[in-house]
Amino acid sequence: MPTDSQVPVLITWDVDPDRWTTLTKRQRSLNLAMDLCEEHSIRSTFFITAQFAHEYSDELRRMLALGQEIGCHGLTHTDEEEYDRMPEDMQRSYIEEATRKLEAVVGSPMLAFRSPRVKMSSHTLGLLAEYGYAADSSVCSQRMDLISSNLINPGWLVAPRRPYHPHRACAFKRGDLPIWEIPISALVLPFISSSLNVLGLRFMKAYFRWLYAESRRTGKPIVYLAHPTEFIWSRGKIRSGLKDLLSEPGLFSPRYIRTHGLLLRALLRRMDGETLFRCSGELFAHMASFPGVTWMTITDYVTHRLHEAS
């Protein structure tokens, strides 16, 4: 049961390499995300892909000045960085290098991790604990995927809904690893910016009301995932993307689908970036209007809620 009337809401941003667009536009997308955080007094977590962190020196300084948390989003986010099936020695090498690179840029220890394409294993969680991470947020408990990079993940369907210490042999069971798993909010559908784009603002407001009621009842945090570069998408980009998909047969190979899912899902998007930015601001304002809603970073939540409760 919750220990007080607070409802923790954790806004999280996955900063992927997104080499399909220019550096200037990627930097702009990060600033747009920070504009939303600043407007709504949100303290959030930005998960940065380490190999490209040096490209965002000004943006990282602004994040820190605004009190945002910077977490690790893997090393390269390329096809081989699949933490549900990478060899353990390769995982160790990638996590060690990513952690070192980000700590050198940010100047403080890395405490929060989210894997590329939210793929995870118990080996990964054990290594993260070894390297001093306090929390991972890669599991989407009770999310049913059919077209994304995880397709149908049986582990997600049975994973605990509330934060948990993972099992040493299974990332989706409770255990005694000294790291917290903070699940991304889902109930069949994920509570993420892509759902906002596809299903619309009215649906996401109703979805939040359900998650809020659950949090008041159980103490479970509400964890929202977004990608800043979605704010710079255009309908023309979606149309040109369809042409690219149809002209690249390799994108429909079993190997590619296993890694990236069905990219045709991009055609489900209803909003361009400007509209999504506006609707994201309205959704955040809607969240903030509920009694007890408290914006937290991943590490804030672990430190101030989970450790105090235990």
C-alpha positions as CSV (number, residue, x, y, z in Angstrom):
1,M,0.0,0.0,0.0
2,P,1.2,3.6,-0.6
3,T,2.9,5.3,2.3
4,D,1.5,8.7,1.6
5,S,-0.7,10.6,-0.8
6,Q,2.0,11.2,-3.4
7,V,1.7,9.7,-6.9
8,P,5.2,9.5,-8.4
9,V,5.2,10.3,-12.1
10,L,8.5,9.5,-13.9
11,I,8.8,11.1,-17.3
12,T,11.7,9.4,-19.2
13,W,13.3,10.3,-22.6
14,D,15.2,7.8,-24.8
15,V,17.8,9.7,-26.8
16,D,18.5,7.3,-29.6
17,P,21.2,8.0,-32.3
18,D,18.5,8.8,-34.9
19,R,21.1,9.2,-37.7
20,W,18.2,9.6,-40.2
21,T,18.2,13.3,-39.3
22,T,20.7,16.1,-38.9
23,L,22.6,16.9,-35.7
24,T,21.0,20.3,-35.6
25,K,17.5,18.8,-35.6
26,R,18.5,16.3,-33.0
27,Q,19.8,19.0,-30.7
28,R,16.6,21.0,-31.3
29,S,14.5,18.0,-30.4
30,L,16.3,17.7,-27.1
31,N,15.7,21.4,-26.4
32,L,12.0,21.0,-27.2
33,A,11.8,18.2,-24.6
34,M,13.6,20.3,-22.1
35,D,11.2,23.2,-22.9
36,L,8.3,21.0,-21.9
37,C,10.1,20.0,-18.7
38,E,10.8,23.6,-17.8
39,E,7.3,24.8,-18.6
40,H,5.7,22.1,-16.4
41,S,8.4,22.1,-13.7
42,I,9.2,18.4,-14.5
43,R,12.3,16.7,-13.2
44,S,12.8,13.8,-15.6
45,T,15.4,11.3,-16.8
46,F,17.1,11.5,-20.2
47,F,18.7,8.2,-21.3
48,I,21.6,9.1,-23.5
49,T,23.4,6.7,-26.0
50,A,27.0,7.0,-24.9
51,Q,28.7,6.9,-28.3
52,F,27.0,10.2,-29.3
53,A,26.9,12.1,-25.9
54,H,29.7,14.4,-27.1
55,E,27.4,15.8,-29.7
56,Y,25.1,17.3,-27.0
57,S,27.5,19.1,-24.7
58,D,25.3,22.3,-24.6
59,E,22.1,20.3,-24.2
60,L,23.6,18.1,-21.4
61,R,24.7,21.3,-19.5
62,R,21.2,22.6,-19.8
63,M,19.7,19.3,-18.5
64,L,21.9,19.4,-15.5
65,A,21.1,23.1,-14.9
66,L,17.4,22.2,-15.0
67,G,17.8,19.4,-12.5
68,Q,17.2,16.6,-15.0
69,E,18.8,13.2,-14.6
70,I,21.1,11.8,-17.2
71,G,21.1,8.0,-17.5
72,C,22.7,5.5,-19.8
73,H,20.9,4.2,-23.0
74,G,23.6,1.8,-24.0
75,L,26.8,2.4,-26.0
76,T,25.9,2.4,-29.7
77,H,22.1,1.5,-30.1
78,T,23.1,-0.4,-33.2
79,D,21.8,-3.8,-34.3
80,E,24.3,-5.9,-32.3
81,E,23.5,-4.2,-29.0
82,E,20.7,-6.6,-28.1
83,Y,20.9,-7.2,-24.3
84,D,18.4,-10.1,-24.4
85,R,20.9,-12.2,-26.4
86,M,24.4,-10.6,-26.4
87,P,27.2,-12.8,-25.0
88,E,27.9,-11.8,-21.4
89,D,31.5,-10.7,-22.1
90,M,30.2,-8.4,-24.9
91,Q,27.6,-7.0,-22.5
92,R,30.3,-6.3,-20.0
93,S,32.4,-4.5,-22.6
94,Y,29.6,-2.4,-23.8
95,I,28.3,-1.4,-20.4
96,E,31.7,-0.6,-19.1
97,E,32.6,1.6,-22.1
98,A,29.2,3.3,-22.1
99,T,29.3,4.0,-18.4
100,R,32.9,5.4,-18.6
101,K,32.1,7.6,-21.6
102,L,28.9,9.1,-20.0
103,E,30.5,9.7,-16.6
104,A,33.4,11.5,-18.4
105,V,31.0,13.8,-20.2
106,V,28.5,14.4,-17.3
107,G,31.0,14.4,-14.4
108,S,29.0,12.2,-12.1
109,P,28.2,8.5,-11.7
110,M,25.7,6.8,-13.9
111,L,22.8,5.4,-11.7
112,A,20.0,4.8,-14.2
113,F,19.9,2.6,-17.3
114,R,17.6,1.8,-20.1
115,S,18.6,-0.7,-22.7
116,P,18.3,0.0,-26.5
117,R,14.9,-1.1,-27.8
118,V,14.1,-2.1,-24.1
119,K,15.7,-5.5,-24.4
120,M,17.0,-7.0,-21.2
121,S,18.4,-10.1,-19.6
122,S,19.3,-11.2,-16.1
123,H,23.0,-11.1,-17.1
124,T,22.5,-7.4,-18.0
125,L,21.0,-6.6,-14.6
126,G,23.7,-8.4,-12.8
127,L,26.4,-6.4,-14.7
128,L,24.5,-3.1,-14.1
129,A,24.5,-3.9,-10.3
130,E,28.2,-4.7,-10.4
131,Y,28.9,-1.3,-12.1
132,G,27.0,0.6,-9.5
133,Y,23.7,1.3,-11.2
134,A,20.8,1.9,-8.8
135,A,18.0,1.2,-11.3
136,D,17.0,-0.1,-14.7
137,S,13.8,0.8,-16.5
138,S,13.6,-1.5,-19.5
139,V,10.8,-3.9,-18.6
140,C,7.3,-3.2,-19.8
141,S,5.2,-5.2,-17.5
142,Q,2.0,-6.6,-19.1
143,R,2.7,-5.0,-22.4
144,M,1.6,-7.1,-25.4
145,D,3.5,-6.2,-28.6
146,L,2.9,-7.5,-32.1
147,I,4.8,-5.1,-34.3
148,S,7.6,-3.4,-32.2
149,S,11.1,-4.6,-31.8
150,N,10.1,-6.9,-28.9
151,L,7.2,-8.5,-30.7
152,I,5.6,-10.9,-28.1
153,N,7.8,-10.9,-25.0
154,P,6.5,-13.6,-22.6
155,G,8.6,-12.3,-19.8
156,W,6.9,-8.9,-20.0
157,L,3.5,-10.5,-19.6
158,V,4.4,-12.1,-16.3
159,A,6.8,-9.5,-14.9
160,P,5.8,-7.7,-11.6
161,R,3.9,-4.5,-12.1
162,R,5.5,-2.7,-9.2
163,P,9.3,-2.0,-8.8
164,Y,11.2,-5.1,-7.8
165,H,14.7,-6.5,-7.3
166,P,15.2,-8.9,-10.2
167,H,16.1,-12.6,-9.9
168,R,19.6,-13.6,-10.8
169,A,18.4,-16.1,-13.4
170,C,15.4,-14.2,-14.8
171,A,14.9,-10.5,-15.4
172,F,11.2,-10.8,-15.2
173,K,10.9,-12.4,-11.7
174,R,11.5,-11.0,-8.2
175,G,14.9,-11.9,-6.7
176,D,17.7,-10.4,-4.7
177,L,19.9,-8.6,-7.3
178,P,21.0,-5.2,-5.7
179,I,19.4,-3.1,-8.4
180,W,15.8,-2.0,-8.8
181,E,13.7,-2.7,-11.9
182,I,11.3,0.2,-12.5
183,P,8.8,-1.0,-15.1
184,I,7.6,1.3,-17.8
185,S,3.8,1.7,-17.4
186,A,1.7,-0.6,-19.6
187,L,-1.5,-2.6,-19.6
188,V,-1.5,-4.4,-22.9
189,L,-0.8,-1.0,-24.5
190,P,2.4,0.9,-23.4
191,F,2.1,4.4,-21.8
192,I,4.5,6.0,-24.3
193,S,4.6,8.9,-26.7
194,S,4.0,6.6,-29.7
195,S,0.6,5.6,-28.1
196,L,-0.2,9.3,-27.8
197,N,0.6,9.8,-31.5
198,V,-1.5,6.8,-32.6
199,L,-4.4,6.8,-30.1
200,G,-4.7,10.5,-29.4
201,L,-4.8,12.9,-26.5
202,R,-8.3,11.9,-25.2
203,F,-7.3,8.2,-24.9
204,M,-4.0,9.0,-23.1
205,K,-5.8,11.3,-20.6
206,A,-8.2,8.4,-19.8
207,Y,-5.3,6.0,-19.6
208,F,-3.5,8.3,-17.2
209,R,-6.6,8.4,-15.0
210,W,-6.6,4.6,-14.8
211,L,-2.9,4.5,-13.9
212,Y,-3.4,7.3,-11.4
213,A,-6.1,5.2,-9.6
214,E,-3.8,2.2,-9.6
215,S,-1.0,4.3,-8.1
216,R,-3.2,5.7,-5.4
217,R,-4.2,2.1,-4.5
218,T,-0.8,0.3,-4.7
219,G,1.9,3.0,-4.7
220,K,3.1,1.9,-8.1
221,P,4.9,4.8,-10.0
222,I,3.6,6.0,-13.4
223,V,6.5,5.7,-15.9
224,Y,6.1,7.5,-19.3
225,L,8.5,6.9,-22.2
226,A,9.1,9.4,-25.0
227,H,11.6,10.0,-27.8
228,P,12.5,13.7,-28.3
229,T,13.1,13.3,-32.1
230,E,9.4,12.5,-32.4
231,F,8.9,16.2,-32.0
232,I,10.6,16.9,-35.4
233,W,8.8,14.3,-37.5
234,S,6.8,15.5,-40.5
235,R,4.1,13.8,-42.5
236,G,6.4,14.0,-45.5
237,K,9.0,12.0,-43.5
238,I,6.4,9.3,-42.9
239,R,5.5,9.2,-46.7
240,S,9.1,9.1,-47.8
241,G,9.7,6.4,-45.1
242,L,7.1,4.2,-46.7
243,K,8.8,4.4,-50.0
244,D,12.1,3.4,-48.3
245,L,10.4,0.5,-46.7
246,L,9.0,-0.8,-49.9
247,S,12.3,-0.4,-51.7
248,E,14.4,-2.3,-49.1
249,P,13.4,-6.0,-49.0
250,G,15.9,-6.6,-46.2
251,L,13.7,-4.6,-43.8
252,F,11.2,-7.5,-44.0
253,S,13.7,-10.3,-43.2
254,P,13.2,-12.3,-40.0
255,R,16.5,-11.0,-38.6
256,Y,15.6,-7.4,-39.2
257,I,12.1,-7.8,-37.8
258,R,13.6,-9.6,-34.7
259,T,15.8,-6.6,-34.0
260,H,13.6,-3.7,-35.1
261,G,10.0,-5.0,-35.4
262,L,7.8,-4.0,-38.2
263,L,8.7,-0.4,-39.2
264,L,5.4,-0.1,-41.0
265,R,4.0,0.8,-37.6
266,A,5.2,4.3,-38.4
267,L,2.3,4.6,-40.7
268,L,-0.1,4.4,-37.8
269,R,1.1,7.8,-36.5
270,R,-1.6,10.5,-36.7
271,M,0.4,13.5,-35.7
272,D,3.4,15.4,-37.0
273,G,6.0,16.6,-34.6
274,E,4.5,20.0,-33.9
275,T,1.2,18.5,-33.0
276,L,2.7,15.8,-30.8
277,F,4.7,18.5,-29.0
278,R,1.5,20.4,-28.3
279,C,-0.4,17.3,-27.2
280,S,2.5,16.2,-25.0
281,G,2.3,19.5,-23.2
282,E,-1.4,19.1,-22.7
283,L,-0.9,15.6,-21.4
284,F,1.7,16.7,-18.9
285,A,-0.6,19.6,-17.8
286,H,-3.4,17.0,-17.3
287,M,-1.1,14.8,-15.2
288,A,-0.1,17.7,-13.1
289,S,-3.7,18.7,-12.3
290,F,-4.3,15.5,-10.2
291,P,-3.8,15.7,-6.5
292,G,-0.5,14.3,-5.2
293,V,1.3,14.0,-8.6
294,T,5.0,14.4,-8.0
295,W,7.5,14.5,-10.8
296,M,10.6,12.4,-10.1
297,T,13.7,11.2,-11.8
298,I,14.4,7.5,-11.8
299,T,17.1,7.9,-9.1
300,D,15.0,10.3,-7.1
301,Y,12.3,7.6,-6.9
302,V,14.7,4.9,-5.9
303,T,16.3,7.1,-3.3
304,H,13.4,8.8,-1.8
305,R,10.6,6.3,-2.1
306,L,11.9,2.8,-2.3
307,H,14.8,3.1,0.1
308,E,12.7,4.9,2.6
309,A,9.9,2.4,2.3
310,S,12.3,-0.5,2.8
